[in-house]
C-alpha cells in the first residue's frame, strides 16, 4: 500500500513538473509572441528573437538569415552579441546553416570545428544551434545562436529555439507582407503622384523631363531616359560616349531627355538602331525589352554602348504617340544591383501607359493651340483688314472731299481771277488817265485863273480840292485791293494744286505761306480776340521732292489745331521755324503757346478717328492723314512734343526720295489711273490760272 501510494505521489509530482514545464513553455511562448508581434519591422523582429534566443540557450552571439526572394541566397539581416557586426550571404544549401534552411530541421553542433559542413563566419565559433524559420510550410530563413567557447547544447535548447523560430517566422512573414504591402502602396502612391505630375503639364518636353526624373527617383535607378524613333539616318553625333557609337548602321533613335547619376556621361543625341541589337524590331512591334544582365547582350557593339552608359540591366518600355511616333522609356540599374522584378516591370508598364496618355494629351493640346493661334492670327488679320478698310474708306472720303475742294477752289480762283485781271490791268490806265486829267485841269486853272460865275459855283459845289487829293488815293486803294485778291487767288491755286501721283520740287515756305493766307481770317483780330501773332524763323531751304498738295494739307491740319488751341489765350502766338538737318533732311517746327497736350492724349494723337474736339467740330482724321502723308508717303517723321504749356509739332522730310520710294512712285500713276480725269481737270484749271496770271 505504501509502495502504491509512493508511486502515485511520484506520478503526481512528475505530472506536476510536466504541467509546470508546459506552463512555463506556454508563458514563455506568450511572452515571446507579445514581444515579437509588437513590431512590424523585419529587422526589429529579428533582433528581439536573437535576444530571447540568447537568453534561453545561454549563448553569447546569434544571427538571423533570410532567404532573398530574387537571388535565392541566404543573407544576414540582424546580429546579436559578439557576432552582431557580421553581414554576408551564402547559398541555400551551403554549410550547416544552408543545410538547416534547405532541410527544414534544426541542428545542434557542440563542436563546430569537427563538422565538415561548417562555413567560416570570420569569427571564433565553437558551439552553435540552428533552427529553420518556417512560415506556412515554407522556409524563409534560419536563426543561429552560438558561443565562442565550447558549450553543450541540449535537445531542450533546440526545442525552445525551434519554438522561438516558429513564432519568429510567423512574425517575420507578417512583417514582410506588411513591408510588401507598404512598399506597394507607396509605389502606387508614387505612381499616382508621378502620373499627376506628368499630366499636370501639357507641354511635351516638360512631361518627358518630369517622367524620367520621377521614375529614376522612384525606383532608385542608375539612369532613366526617353528616346524617339525618328525613322531617318542620324547625320552626326553629339554628346555621345565613344565615337564608334556615333553612327551605327540603320535608322535612327534620338535620346531627348535623361536623368542619371552625376558620375555618368550624357547620352543625349542621335544613334542608330544598332544600340538595341536584334531587339529593335521587338520595340518597334510595341513589345517590352527586359535584360537582367547586360553582359549577355548582343551584339558586342550594342553591349559596349549600354555598359559604357552605366547600364548593368535594362528595361525598355515602348509606347506609341497619337501621331504614330514610337517612343521608348529606358531604365537602367548599375551592375551591382539585382535584375528586374515583376512588380517593377508592371509598375513601369503602368507608368508607360500614363506617359502615353500624357503625350497624347500634349499633342492634342499642341494641335489645338496651333489651330487656336492660326484662328486668332486670322481673326487679327481680319480685324486689322477691317480697320484698314475703315481707315482707307474714311481717308478716301476725306481725299475725295479735299480733291473736290481743290477743284472747287481752282474753279473759284479761275472765276475770280478773270475779272480781277481786267480790273487790275485797267487800273494802271485809269491811274494814268486820272493823273493826266488832273494835270490838265490844273494847267487850265493856271492859264485861265478868272473863272466864270457858273464854273466857280460848280467848283465850290463839287469840292474840287478834296477830289483832287482823294481821287489818286482812291485809285491806289483799288490797286491794293486788286493785288490782295490776286494774292488770295494765287494762294488758292497753290493750296489746291494736285500731285498727279508723282513727286515734284516743292517750295516748303511757299506752301506754308499760302496756308497762312488761307487761314488769315482766323488769325486776325476780331471782337474780343486780340489776333494771333505768327513768328516766322525761316532758314534757306532747297526744293524738296514731294507731294505739294498733300504737304499743304499737313500744314493746314497742324496750323488749324494750333489756332483752335489759342482761342482763349490772351497773347496767342504761333512760331514756325525751318532748318536743314545734317541727314539730307529738312525740319519744320510749328509751335503754339497754348495750354499743351496731356501725355495720355499724345499717345493717341495720330490714331484714326481720335479727337478731343466737340462732336460735329472734328472728325479725328486730320492728324492721322497728316501722319500717313509725312511718314508713309514721304518717308519722313512727324511727332508731337508738349511739356506743360505749349505744343510743338516737328516734321522731318527727306530732300530727295529714297530708292525704294522711287520704285513705288514709278508704279504710282498706274495705281491712281482711276483719278486721272479728275487730276487732268484740276491741272487744266491750274494752267488756266497761270495763263490768266
C-alpha positions in Angstrom: 0.0 0.0 0.0 2.8 2.3 0.9 4.6 1.5 -2.3 1.5 2.1 -4.3 0.9 5.4 -2.5 4.5 6.4 -3.1 4.3 5.6 -6.8 1.1 7.6 -7.2 2.7 10.6 -5.4 5.7 10.3 -7.8 3.3 10.3 -10.7 1.6 13.3 -9.3 4.9 15.1 -8.9 6.1 14.1 -12.4 2.8 15.3 -13.8 3.0 18.5 -11.8 6.6 19.1 -13.1 5.4 18.4 -16.7 2.5 20.7 -16.2 4.8 23.3 -14.7 7.2 22.9 -17.6 4.2 23.2 -20.0 3.0 26.3 -18.3 6.5 27.8 -18.4 6.6 27.0 -22.2 3.2 28.5 -22.7 4.2 31.5 -20.7 7.5 31.7 -22.5 5.8 31.5 -25.9 3.2 34.0 -24.9 5.9 36.5 -23.7 7.9 35.9 -26.9 4.8 36.3 -29.1 3.9 39.5 -27.2 7.3 41.0 -27.8 7.9 39.8 -31.4 4.5 40.5 -32.8 4.5 44.0 -31.3 6.7 45.1 -34.2 6.1 45.1 -38.0 9.7 45.8 -38.8 11.6 42.7 -40.0 14.9 43.7 -38.5 13.4 44.7 -35.3 11.6 41.3 -35.1 14.9 39.6 -35.8 16.8 41.5 -33.1 14.1 40.7 -30.5 14.2 37.0 -31.5 18.0 36.9 -31.1 17.9 38.5 -27.7 15.3 35.9 -26.5 17.3 33.0 -28.1 20.5 34.1 -26.3 18.6 34.2 -23.0 17.0 30.7 -23.3 20.1 29.0 -24.7 22.7 30.8 -22.7 24.5 31.8 -25.9 26.8 34.8 -26.4 26.0 35.6 -30.1 23.5 35.0 -32.8 22.4 35.7 -36.4 19.2 35.7 -38.4 19.4 34.7 -42.1 16.7 35.5 -44.5 16.2 33.9 -47.9 16.3 36.6 -50.7 13.3 36.1 -53.0 15.2 37.3 -56.1 18.6 35.7 -55.7 17.6 32.6 -53.7 20.6 33.1 -51.3 20.6 33.4 -47.5 21.5 36.9 -46.3 22.1 38.1 -42.8 19.6 40.8 -41.7 20.4 41.0 -38.0 23.1 40.1 -35.5 23.5 39.9 -31.7 26.3 39.6 -29.2 29.9 39.2 -30.2 29.0 38.5 -33.9 26.4 41.3 -34.3 28.6 43.1 -37.0 28.7 40.0 -39.3 27.0 40.5 -42.6 27.2 38.1 -45.5 25.3 35.7 -47.8 25.5 32.0 -48.7 23.8 29.5 -50.9 20.6 27.9 -49.8 22.3 24.5 -49.3 25.7 25.8 -48.3 27.2 24.8 -44.9 25.4 23.9 -41.7 23.1 26.9 -41.9 22.2 26.2 -45.5 21.6 22.6 -44.7 19.2 23.5 -42.0 17.4 26.0 -44.2 17.0 23.5 -47.1 16.0 20.6 -44.9 13.7 22.5 -42.6 15.1 20.6 -39.5 17.1 22.2 -36.7 20.6 21.0 -35.7 22.9 21.1 -32.6 26.7 21.3 -33.2 28.6 21.3 -30.0 32.0 21.0 -31.7 31.8 23.2 -34.8 35.4 22.6 -35.8 34.8 18.9 -36.2 31.8 19.4 -38.6 32.8 19.4 -42.3 29.7 21.4 -43.2 30.8 24.4 -41.1 31.2 27.6 -43.1 33.7 30.1 -41.7 31.9 33.2 -40.5 35.1 35.1 -39.9 34.9 34.9 -36.1 35.6 32.2 -33.5 32.7 29.8 -33.1 32.9 26.6 -31.1 29.3 25.6 -30.4 26.2 26.5 -32.2 22.5 25.7 -32.5 20.5 26.4 -35.7 16.7 26.3 -36.3 14.8 27.0 -39.6 12.4 29.8 -40.0 9.3 28.2 -41.4 6.1 30.0 -42.2 3.1 28.2 -43.8 5.3 25.2 -44.6 7.8 27.3 -46.5 11.3 28.0 -45.2 12.1 31.7 -45.3 15.4 31.7 -43.4 17.3 30.4 -40.3 18.1 31.6 -36.8 21.5 30.7 -35.2 22.9 31.1 -31.7 26.5 30.3 -30.8 29.3 30.6 -28.3 33.0 31.3 -28.8 33.7 28.7 -26.1 32.6 25.0 -26.1 29.1 24.6 -24.8 26.9 21.5 -24.6 23.5 22.4 -26.1 20.7 20.0 -25.2 17.6 18.9 -27.1 15.6 21.2 -24.8 17.6 24.1 -26.1 16.9 23.1 -29.7 13.2 22.6 -28.8 13.0 26.1 -27.3 14.9 27.6 -30.2 12.6 25.8 -32.7 9.5 27.1 -30.9 11.0 30.6 -30.9 11.9 30.2 -34.6 8.3 29.2 -35.4 6.9 32.4 -33.8 9.7 34.5 -35.3 9.0 33.1 -38.7 5.3 33.9 -38.4 6.0 37.4 -37.2 8.6 38.0 -39.9 6.2 36.7 -42.6 3.6 39.2 -41.3 6.3 42.0 -41.3 7.5 41.0 -44.8 3.9 41.1 -46.0 3.4 44.4 -44.3 6.6 45.7 -45.9 5.5 44.5 -49.3 2.0 46.0 -48.9 3.5 49.2 -47.6 6.0 49.3 -50.4 3.3 48.6 -53.0 1.1 51.2 -51.5 3.9 53.7 -51.5 4.7 52.8 -55.1 1.1 53.1 -56.0 1.0 56.5 -54.3 4.2 57.5 -56.1 2.8 56.2 -59.4 -0.3 58.3 -58.8 1.9 61.3 -57.9 4.0 60.7 -60.9 1.0 60.4 -63.2 -0.4 63.6 -61.7 2.8 65.5 -62.2 3.2 64.1 -65.7 -0.4 65.1 -66.6 -0.2 68.5 -64.9 1.7 69.9 -67.8 0.5 70.0 -71.4 4.0 70.8 -72.8 5.7 67.7 -74.2 9.3 68.5 -73.1 8.2 69.2 -69.6 6.2 66.0 -69.4 9.2 63.9 -70.6 11.6 65.7 -68.3 9.3 65.1 -65.3 8.8 61.5 -66.2 12.4 60.4 -66.4 13.3 62.4 -63.2 10.5 61.0 -61.1 10.9 57.4 -62.4 14.6 57.4 -61.6 13.9 58.8 -58.1 11.0 56.3 -57.5 12.9 53.2 -58.4 16.4 54.4 -57.3 17.8 53.8 -60.8 21.2 54.5 -62.2 19.7 56.1 -65.3 16.4 56.8 -66.9 16.0 58.3 -70.4 13.4 58.7 -73.1 14.1 58.5 -76.8 12.1 58.7 -80.1 12.4 56.6 -83.2 13.0 59.2 -85.9 12.8 57.0 -88.9 15.8 58.6 -90.6 19.5 58.2 -90.5 21.4 60.3 -87.9 23.7 62.6 -89.8 26.0 63.3 -86.9 26.7 62.7 -83.2 26.5 65.0 -80.2 27.1 64.2 -76.5 27.9 60.5 -77.2 30.3 58.4 -75.1 32.5 56.9 -77.8 32.9 57.9 -81.5 32.2 54.3 -82.6 28.6 54.7 -81.3 28.0 57.9 -83.4 26.6 56.2 -86.5 25.6 52.6 -86.0 24.1 51.4 -89.3 20.3 51.6 -89.7 17.5 54.1 -89.0 17.9 56.4 -86.1 17.0 56.8 -82.4 17.2 60.2 -80.6 17.6 60.4 -76.9 15.8 63.6 -75.9 15.6 63.5 -72.1 17.6 61.8 -69.4 18.0 61.6 -65.6 21.2 60.0 -64.4 23.8 59.7 -61.6 26.2 62.7 -61.7 29.2 60.5 -62.5 27.7 59.0 -65.7 28.2 60.5 -69.1 25.3 62.1 -71.0 23.6 60.0 -73.7 21.6 62.9 -75.3 21.9 62.7 -79.0 21.2 60.6 -82.1 22.1 56.9 -82.6 21.4 54.1 -85.0 19.1 51.2 -84.3 22.2 49.0 -83.5 22.2 50.2 -79.9 19.4 47.6 -79.4 20.9 44.9 -81.5 18.3 42.4 -82.6 15.7 43.9 -80.3 14.8 47.0 -82.3 12.2 45.0 -84.2 10.8 43.9 -80.8 10.5 47.5 -79.7 9.0 48.7 -83.0 6.4 46.0 -82.5 5.5 47.5 -79.1 7.0 44.6 -77.1 8.7 45.1 -73.8 12.5 44.6 -73.7 13.9 43.2 -70.4 17.6 42.4 -69.9 18.5 41.4 -66.3 22.2 41.1 -67.2 23.6 43.4 -69.8 26.8 41.4 -70.0 25.0 38.8 -72.2 23.5 41.4 -74.5 24.3 41.0 -78.2 25.7 42.3 -80.5 29.0 43.3 -78.9 28.9 46.9 -80.1 25.5 47.4 -78.5 26.6 45.8 -75.3 29.6 48.1 -75.1 27.3 51.1 -75.6 25.0 50.1 -72.7 27.8 49.2 -70.4 29.7 52.5 -71.1 26.4 54.3 -70.3 26.3 52.7 -66.8 23.7 50.0 -67.6 24.0 46.8 -65.6 20.5 45.8 -66.5 18.0 47.3 -69.0 14.2 47.6 -69.1 12.8 49.4 -72.2 9.1 50.1 -72.3 7.9 51.2 -75.8 4.9 53.4 -76.4 3.2 54.9 -79.5 2.0 58.5 -79.7 -1.2 59.7 -81.4 0.8 60.9 -84.4 2.3 57.4 -84.8 5.8 58.1 -83.4 7.5 55.3 -81.5 9.0 56.3 -78.1 10.9 54.2 -75.7 11.3 54.7 -71.9 14.7 53.2 -71.0 15.6 52.4 -67.4 18.9 51.0 -66.2 20.4 49.7 -62.9 24.0 49.5 -62.0 25.9 46.3 -62.4 25.8 45.5 -58.7 22.0 45.7 -58.4 19.7 42.7 -59.0 17.7 42.3 -62.1 14.1 43.5 -62.6 11.2 42.1 -60.5 7.8 41.5 -61.9 6.5 44.3 -59.7 8.9 46.8 -61.2 8.1 45.7 -64.7 4.3 46.1 -64.0 5.0 49.5 -62.4 7.0 50.7 -65.4 4.4 49.5 -67.8 1.7 51.4 -65.9 3.9 54.5 -66.0 4.4 54.0 -69.7 0.6 53.9 -70.1 0.2 57.1 -68.2 3.1 58.7 -70.1 1.5 57.7 -73.4 -1.8 59.3 -72.3 0.1 62.5 -71.3 1.9 62.6 -74.6 -1.4 62.1 -76.4 -2.9 65.0 -74.4 0.2 67.2 -75.1 -0.1 66.5 -78.8 -3.8 67.3 -78.8 -3.1 70.5 -76.8 -0.3 71.4 -79.2 -2.6 70.9 -82.2 -5.4 72.8 -80.5 -3.1 75.6 -79.6 -1.7 75.7 -83.1 -5.2 75.8 -84.5 -6.2 78.4 -82.0 -3.2 80.5 -82.8 -3.9 80.3 -86.5 -7.5 81.2 -85.9 -6.5 84.1 -83.6 -4.0 85.2 -86.2 -6.6 85.1 -88.9 -9.0 86.9 -86.7 -6.4 89.6 -86.0 -5.7 89.8 -89.7 -9.4 90.2 -90.5 -9.7 92.8 -87.7 -6.7 94.7 -89.0 -8.0 94.4 -92.5 -11.4 95.8 -91.4 -9.7 98.6 -89.5 -7.5 99.4 -92.5 -10.6 99.2 -94.8 -12.4 101.6 -92.5 -9.4 103.9 -92.3 -9.0 103.7 -96.1 -12.7 104.4 -96.6 -12.6 107.4 -94.3 -9.4 108.7 -95.9 -10.7 108.1 -99.3 -13.8 110.1 -98.5 -11.6 112.8 -97.0 -9.3 112.7 -100.0 -12.3 112.9 -102.3 -13.6 115.9 -100.3 -10.2 117.5 -100.5 -10.0 116.7 -104.2 -13.5 118.2 -104.8 -12.5 121.1 -102.7 -9.4 121.6 -104.8 -11.4 121.5 -108.0 -13.9 124.0 -106.5 -11.1 126.3 -105.3 -9.5 126.1 -108.7 -12.8 127.0 -110.3 -13.4 129.8 -107.9 -9.9 131.1 -108.4 -10.4 130.9 -112.1 -13.8 132.8 -112.0 -12.4 135.4 -109.6 -9.0 135.8 -111.4 -10.5 136.6 -114.8 -12.5 139.7 -113.9 -9.9 140.8 -111.4 -7.2 140.7 -114.1 -9.4 143.0 -116.2 -9.8 145.4 -113.2 -6.1 145.2 -112.2 -5.0 145.5 -115.8 -7.1 148.7 -116.4 -6.2 150.3 -113.1 -2.8 151.4 -114.4 -4.6 153.1 -117.4 -7.2 154.6 -115.0 -4.4 155.9 -112.8 -2.7 157.5 -115.8 -5.9 159.0 -117.1 -6.8 160.5 -113.8 -3.3 161.9 -113.4 -3.4 163.5 -116.9 -6.9 164.8 -116.3 -5.9 166.4 -113.0 -2.8 167.9 -114.6 -4.8 169.4 -117.5 -7.4 170.9 -115.1 -4.5 172.3 -113.0 -2.9 173.8 -116.2 -6.3 175.3 -117.2 -6.6 176.9 -113.9 -3.1 178.4 -114.3 -3.9 179.7 -117.8 -7.4 181.0 -117.0 -7.3 182.0 -113.4 -10.5 184.0 -113.7 -13.5 181.7 -113.7 -16.9 182.4 -114.8 -19.6 182.5 -112.2 -21.1 179.2 -113.3 -17.7 177.4 -113.2 -16.9 178.9 -109.8 -20.2 177.8 -108.4 -19.6 174.2 -109.8 -16.1 174.0 -108.4 -17.3 175.0 -104.9 -20.2 172.6 -105.1 -18.0 169.6 -106.1 -15.3 170.2 -103.5 -12.6 170.3 -106.1 -9.7 170.4 -103.7 -10.9 167.3 -101.9 -11.4 165.4 -105.2 -8.0 166.4 -106.4 -6.4 164.9 -103.3 -8.7 161.9 -102.8 -9.0 160.6 -106.3 -5.3 159.3 -106.6 -5.7 157.7 -103.2 -8.9 156.0 -104.3 -7.2 154.6 -107.4 -4.2 153.4 -105.2 -6.6 151.7 -102.8 -8.3 149.9 -105.7 -4.9 148.7 -106.8 -4.1 147.4 -103.3 -7.4 145.6 -103.1 -6.9 144.0 -106.6 -3.4 142.9 -105.5 -4.8 141.4 -102.4 -7.4 139.5 -104.4 -4.7 138.2 -106.7 -2.6 137.1 -103.7 -5.6 135.2 -102.4 -6.3 133.7 -105.8 -2.6 132.6 -106.0 -2.8 131.0 -102.6 -5.9 129.2 -103.6 -4.2 127.9 -106.7 -1.1 126.8 -104.7 -3.2 125.1 -102.0 -5.4 123.3 -104.4 -2.6 122.0 -106.5 -2.9 118.3 -107.4 0.0 115.9 -107.3 -1.0 113.5 -110.1 0.7 110.6 -108.3 4.3 111.8 -108.7 6.7 113.8 -106.7 7.8 117.3 -107.8 10.0 120.0 -106.5 8.1 121.7 -103.6 8.8 125.1 -102.1 8.1 124.5 -98.4 8.0 128.2 -97.5 5.5 128.9 -100.3 3.3 126.1 -99.1 3.3 127.4 -95.5 2.7 131.0 -96.6 -0.2 130.0 -98.9 -1.7 128.1 -96.0 -1.4 131.1 -93.7 -3.2 133.2 -96.3 -6.0 130.7 -96.4 -6.2 130.9 -92.6 -5.8 134.7 -92.4 -9.4 135.2 -91.3 -8.8 133.0 -88.3 -5.5 134.7 -87.4 -6.6 138.4 -87.5 -8.1 140.2 -84.5 -11.9 140.4 -84.2 -14.3 141.1 -81.4 -12.6 140.4 -78.1 -9.9 138.2 -79.8 -6.6 140.0 -80.0 -5.4 138.1 -83.1 -2.6 135.5 -83.3 0.9 136.6 -83.9 2.8 134.4 -86.4 6.6 134.4 -86.0 8.5 133.0 -89.0 12.0 131.8 -88.4 12.8 130.6 -91.9 16.1 129.1 -93.0 17.2 128.9 -96.6 15.7 125.7 -97.8 16.4 123.8 -101.0 13.4 122.5 -103.0 12.0 119.3 -101.5 10.7 116.5 -103.8 7.3 115.6 -102.6 3.6 116.0 -103.0 2.9 119.7 -102.7 -0.9 119.4 -102.2 -0.6 116.8 -99.5 2.1 118.7 -97.7 -0.2 121.8 -97.8 -2.9 119.6 -96.2 -0.5 118.7 -93.4 0.3 122.4 -92.7 -3.4 123.2 -92.8 -4.2 120.5 -90.3 -1.5 121.4 -87.8 -2.0 125.1 -88.0 -5.8 124.7 -87.7 -5.3 122.7 -84.5 -2.8 125.3 -83.2 -5.4 128.1 -83.8 -8.1 126.0 -82.0 -5.8 125.7 -79.0 -5.3 129.5 -78.8 -8.9 130.6 -79.0 -9.0 131.8 -75.3 -5.3 132.8 -75.0 -4.7 136.5 -74.0 -1.5 136.7 -76.0 -1.6 133.9 -78.7 1.4 133.2 -80.8 2.5 130.6 -83.4 6.1 130.2 -84.2 7.1 128.5 -87.5 10.8 127.6 -87.9 12.5 125.7 -90.6 16.1 124.3 -90.9 18.3 122.0 -92.9 19.4 118.9 -91.0 22.6 117.1 -91.4 21.0 113.9 -92.8 19.8 115.5 -96.1 16.5 116.3 -94.4 14.7 119.5 -93.7 13.0 120.2 -90.4 9.8 122.1 -89.8 8.6 123.1 -86.4 5.2 124.6 -85.7 4.8 125.7 -82.1 2.0 127.4 -80.2 1.9 128.8 -76.7 -1.4 127.2 -75.8 -2.3 125.1 -72.8 -0.4 122.0 -74.0 -1.4 118.3 -74.5 -1.5 115.7 -71.8 0.7 112.6 -72.2 -2.3 110.2 -72.4 -3.7 112.2 -75.3 -0.3 112.4 -77.0 -0.2 108.7 -77.2 -3.4 108.7 -79.4 -2.9 111.8 -81.4 -2.2 110.1 -84.7 -4.9 107.3 -84.3 -7.7 107.4 -86.8 -10.9 108.9 -85.5 -9.4 110.2 -82.3 -10.4 113.7 -81.4 -10.8 115.9 -78.3 -13.0 118.4 -80.1 -16.8 118.5 -79.5 -19.0 116.3 -81.7 -19.5 117.8 -85.1 -16.4 120.0 -85.0 -13.7 117.4 -85.6 -13.5 114.1 -87.5 -10.3 112.8 -85.9 -8.8 112.2 -89.3 -6.6 115.3 -89.7 -3.5 114.3 -87.8 -4.0 110.6 -88.8 -3.9 111.6 -92.5 -1.0 114.0 -91.8 0.9 111.2 -90.2 0.4 108.9 -93.2 1.4 111.7 -95.6 4.6 112.5 -93.8 5.7 109.1 -92.7 4.3 106.7 -95.3 4.2 108.9 -98.4 7.4 111.0 -97.8 9.3 108.5 -95.5 9.7 111.3 -93.0 9.0 111.9 -89.3 6.0 113.6 -87.5 6.0 113.8 -83.8 4.4 115.9 -81.1 6.2 117.4 -78.1 4.3 119.0 -75.2 5.6 119.6 -71.7 3.5 121.8 -69.6 2.4 124.9 -71.6 2.8 125.0 -75.4 2.9 122.3 -78.1 5.2 121.7 -81.0 4.7 119.5 -84.0 8.0 118.6 -85.5 8.2 117.5 -89.2 11.2 116.0 -91.0 11.1 115.4 -94.7 13.9 114.0 -96.9 15.1 116.4 -99.5 15.3 113.6 -102.1 13.2 110.4 -102.0 14.7 107.0 -101.1 15.4 104.4 -103.9 12.6 102.1 -102.7 10.2 105.1 -102.6 11.2 106.0 -106.2 10.2 102.5 -107.3 6.9 102.9 -105.6 6.4 106.3 -107.3 7.0 104.8 -110.7 4.1 102.5 -110.0 2.0 105.3 -108.7 0.4 106.7 -111.8 -0.9 103.3 -112.7 -2.3 102.9 -109.2 -4.0 106.2 -109.5 -5.4 105.7 -113.0 -8.9 105.9 -111.7 -8.3 109.6 -110.7 -6.7 110.6 -113.9 -9.6 112.5 -115.3 -10.1 114.5 -112.1 -6.4 115.3 -111.9 -6.3 116.4 -115.5 -9.3 118.7 -114.9 -7.6 120.3 -111.9 -4.3 120.6 -113.8 -6.2 122.3 -116.6 -7.7 124.8 -114.2 -4.2 125.5 -112.8 -2.9 126.0 -116.3 -5.7 128.5 -116.9 -4.9 130.3 -113.7 -1.3 130.5 -114.7 -2.2 131.8 -118.1 -4.5 134.5 -116.7 -1.9 135.5 -114.1 
